[in-house]
Amino acid sequence: MSRNPQLDSSGRLAHLLSIEGLPRETLVHVLDTARSFVSVTERDIKKVPLLRGKSVFNLFFEPSTRTRTTFEIAAKRLSADVINLNVGSSSQSKGETLLDTIANLSAMHADMFVVRHSQSGAPNLIARHVGPNIHVINAGDGRHAHPTQALLDMFTIRHYKHDFPGLRVAIVGDILHSRVARSQIHALTTLGVAEVRVIAPATLLPAAVTRLGVQVFTDMAKGLKDVDVVIMLRLQNERMSGELLPSAQEYFKNYGLSPEKLAHADSQAIVMHPGPMNRGVEIDSSVADGTQSVILPQVTFGIAVRMAVMSILAGQS
Amino acid sequence: MKTHIAGGRLVDPASGRDERADIFIDGSEIAAIGKAPAKFRAERTIDAQGLVVCPGLVDVAARLREPGLEYRATLESEAAAAAAGGVTSLACPPDTDPPLDEPGLVEMLKYRARNLNLVQVYPIGALTHALQGSKLTEMAELAEAGCVAFSQGDAPLPDPQMLLRCMQYAVTLGYSVWLRPQEISLSRGGVAHDGEVATRLGLQAVPAVAETIAVSTILLLARQTGARVHLCRLSGAESVDMVREAKASGLPVSCDISANHLHLTDIDIGDFDSEYNLVPPLRSSRDRDALRAGLADGTIDAICSDHTPVDDDAKQLPFAEAAAGATGLELLLPLTLKWADEAGIALVQALSCLTSAPARLLGIPAGSIVAGARADLCVYDPSQSWLVDATRFRSQGHNTPFAGYELRGRVLYTLLGGHIVYE
């Protein structure tokens, strides 16, 4: 790779495509900026004029409710005009290529594209072809990356645990298919977390996962021992049909986060989940709704973090 | 037409010859080497001082995209690309549209190629109907029409049973079977080597074991049936070891690799660059080094271009959706020379992988310079460096992972049957 595709020629963040390759200072800058936006979202009038007159296009080639909604709220709180395009149901199904769609929307004077796509690398392709003043935010691509999710997770961890060095973090579940896990791993290692663990059966682990700087566990009791943060991943329904896992029941028995398994973690450990949750599959309801769960605050922080990313890309923070 | 190639360095891997010698061509044949025949009056003299004169290159895998895929390339454009690359004979895989499973298609292709007269085209026939892996083709008819071997292209055979039958039938008629080893159940949907790059980029993997399991199955069945098997485009280190062992035990097996895999690894994919979406996928540097070692010790017989012209639109897609392949005819020679340079391989050995060895694999009269043979020759400047600019390719495919590379070795003349087809 000749240069980081996310940075412009002067080293400024032009797109947010992946956590990988971003320096620690950039991540910390996003988190610090997000902190200032938390107070905005708690105010009576929840708007700031940072993106007034700018057009943000939500381009979702794959369905999403939570991510699309929080991006929309974030953009509106920054006073941007938001256009939601459910592309799966329009031009692409008429045979238009991805880059033609982008060219057409660029001609409508878009300032920012928030892109979700089923193919790894689709936002990178878009970023290579947009004009110099258009910014691309990856809202999840294939199995590759989901950087804003990882950033809001880091924000949540910092909120409850104050700093990163010294922490032990375990990510549990379908690492193989998870863009969230990949981005979390890069974010955690970049921010200097002492120990990043992944816990999963071998059928849900990518081939070279140890090369990402994580320790691999296949046993929950060992993997969760003394961790400060437990991140549970969603298990997609189609993964439970027998090819990768025999059943949801057996998965829950071995890898579902129950109070008994959580007891192996540090007593002050927090429990996170990027959502949407499968109760009784990867997480027990008593844990999801329990005192250690920070799953709903994650969603709230997600708005502030996405406001921070958009304002930084627009050169306003 | 009488042509005199004067003062060049003649490199003929078939005879091991590497010396300064003139070549005298009369009509379509080499009349003499060294001394002019009596009363030879050249109508054209090519000054080859400082140049290398070698047999015209023989490429065992170049897709011409005809019939059916003319929007990607035509016989005209790709034959011109071959001539510009010093390639005078090429074998084309059967994966056209429709595939080469009917004698009429093969005859038409041969006929069109003969009329163009830029390169000798040797079609490889389909092993099974429509490459679907269920019905054997009429191999005898296809061979009569001009097919030199039989293959599935990149299409899988459904199971070892069908593979066994293909081998049994081919060996009955004395044809060789060309197979690209890949176990489909381990590779379906995959686009990248199962290493760190695929893990980081979230690309679905084609594990190396998908290739080695197939190599193992093919070698076992080849031993049982006595079929002459050629393994196409090996990519993994273990595959090379298995072929080395099989050859040592006397099995008549051969293999090739693409010039791309001689130089590139999965790291080159970088930021999802679809020019590096190749079949088989680029593997690790350990695998690449094993391919180089296999070439050096003769385990791997030939280097091919695996020429696959793709239209620009088909590359401008997310990595896994982009069409795989690279155009390669015009880079085959310089990429081979680059390897020879880097690995300290003698020129005569390096060029054997492009001339005598592939000619032997195809069983065609090409790849050597002897008096009385067809004058298929390549004359190149070994010292000229040039920058790869895909827009200047003769090929209709401008897709190359080597754009911007500085390569050494430039073809100056290509002669086909004594005729200058490129200069």
Chai-1 contact restraints between the chains, C-beta under 6 A:
chainA,res_idxA,chainB,res_idxB,connection_type,confidence,min_distance_angstrom,max_distance_angstrom,comment,restraint_id
A,M1,B,G270,contact,1.0,0.0,6.0,A-B,restraint_1
A,M1,B,D271,contact,1.0,0.0,6.0,A-B,restraint_2
A,P5,B,D271,contact,1.0,0.0,6.0,A-B,restraint_3
A,L99,B,Q316,contact,1.0,0.0,6.0,A-B,restraint_4
A,Q119,B,P318,contact,1.0,0.0,6.0,A-B,restraint_5
A,Q119,B,A320,contact,1.0,0.0,6.0,A-B,restraint_6
A,Q119,B,E321,contact,1.0,0.0,6.0,A-B,restraint_7
A,S120,B,L201,contact,1.0,0.0,6.0,A-B,restraint_8
A,S120,B,G202,contact,1.0,0.0,6.0,A-B,restraint_9
A,S120,B,L203,contact,1.0,0.0,6.0,A-B,restraint_10
A,G121,B,F272,contact,1.0,0.0,6.0,A-B,restraint_11
A,G121,B,P318,contact,1.0,0.0,6.0,A-B,restraint_12
A,G121,B,F319,contact,1.0,0.0,6.0,A-B,restraint_13
A,A122,B,P318,contact,1.0,0.0,6.0,A-B,restraint_14
A,N124,B,D271,contact,1.0,0.0,6.0,A-B,restraint_15
A,N124,B,F272,contact,1.0,0.0,6.0,A-B,restraint_16
A,L125,B,P318,contact,1.0,0.0,6.0,A-B,restraint_17
A,G142,B,G202,contact,1.0,0.0,6.0,A-B,restraint_18
A,R143,B,G202,contact,1.0,0.0,6.0,A-B,restraint_19
A,H144,B,L201,contact,1.0,0.0,6.0,A-B,restraint_20
A,H144,B,G202,contact,1.0,0.0,6.0,A-B,restraint_21
A,R179,B,G202,contact,1.0,0.0,6.0,A-B,restraint_22
A,P206,B,T199,contact,1.0,0.0,6.0,A-B,restraint_23
A,A207,B,D194,contact,1.0,0.0,6.0,A-B,restraint_24
A,A207,B,A205,contact,1.0,0.0,6.0,A-B,restraint_25
A,A208,B,G195,contact,1.0,0.0,6.0,A-B,restraint_26
A,A208,B,E196,contact,1.0,0.0,6.0,A-B,restraint_27
A,A208,B,T199,contact,1.0,0.0,6.0,A-B,restraint_28
A,R211,B,E196,contact,1.0,0.0,6.0,A-B,restraint_29
